[in-house]
Amino acid sequence: MLTFEYIATGAIKAFEVFAGFPWSESRAQMADELPHSEGWSTFALDLRPALARGPVELTRLRLDFGREPGQLLQVRN
């Protein structure tokens, strides 16, 4: 489970996490979006489906915070 707190001035669409290296779409887990949040909010994403799609030692994660320019996002924890 990937969990963090965030603040976002607008919804972050197409949030995607790649589990394990080398990066592969087969081990990517997509979230619908990170909703708009004016205060610290908690977000959690279950990575088990991505990890089950291929053997990999989990030493790295790649977090793609959408593809829309001009988004302001803070992440902690």
C-alpha positions in Angstrom: 0.0 0.0 0.0 1.4 3.4 -1.0 0.1 6.1 1.4 1.0 9.8 1.5 -0.4 13.2 2.4 -0.9 15.9 -0.2 -2.2 19.3 -1.0 -3.4 20.0 -4.6 -4.8 23.3 -5.9 -6.8 21.2 -8.5 -7.6 17.6 -9.1 -4.6 15.7 -10.4 -6.0 13.4 -13.1 -4.3 10.2 -14.4 -2.1 9.6 -11.3 -0.1 6.5 -12.0 2.5 4.5 -10.0 5.1 2.2 -11.5 6.2 -0.6 -9.1 9.7 -1.9 -9.6 12.5 -1.2 -12.0 12.8 -1.3 -15.0 9.6 0.7 -15.4 6.9 -1.2 -17.2 3.3 -0.6 -18.1 2.6 -4.2 -17.0 3.5 -3.2 -13.4 1.7 0.2 -13.4 -1.2 1.0 -11.1 -3.5 3.8 -12.1 -5.7 5.9 -9.7 -8.7 7.8 -11.0 -7.3 11.1 -9.6 -6.0 12.9 -6.6 -8.9 15.1 -5.6 -8.5 18.8 -5.0 -7.4 19.5 -1.4 -6.8 22.8 0.3 -5.5 21.1 3.4 -3.4 18.0 4.0 -5.3 15.0 2.9 -4.3 11.3 3.0 -4.3 9.3 -0.2 -3.7 5.5 -0.4 -3.3 3.2 -3.4 -3.1 -0.6 -3.2 -0.1 -1.7 -5.3 -0.8 -5.4 -5.0 -2.4 -5.7 -8.4 0.7 -4.1 -10.1 3.1 -6.3 -8.2 1.1 -9.4 -9.0 1.6 -8.8 -12.8 5.2 -9.6 -12.9 8.1 -10.7 -10.8 10.3 -7.8 -9.6 12.2 -6.8 -6.6 10.5 -3.7 -5.3 13.4 -1.3 -4.8 12.0 1.8 -6.6 8.7 3.4 -7.3 7.9 6.0 -10.0 5.0 8.3 -9.3 3.6 10.1 -12.3 1.4 13.0 -11.2 -0.7 13.5 -14.4 0.1 15.1 -17.6 -1.5 18.5 -17.3 0.8 21.5 -17.0 0.5 24.1 -14.3 -0.6 21.9 -11.4 0.5 22.7 -7.9 1.0 19.8 -5.6 2.8 19.2 -2.3 3.5 15.7 -1.0 4.8 14.6 2.4 5.1 11.4 4.5 
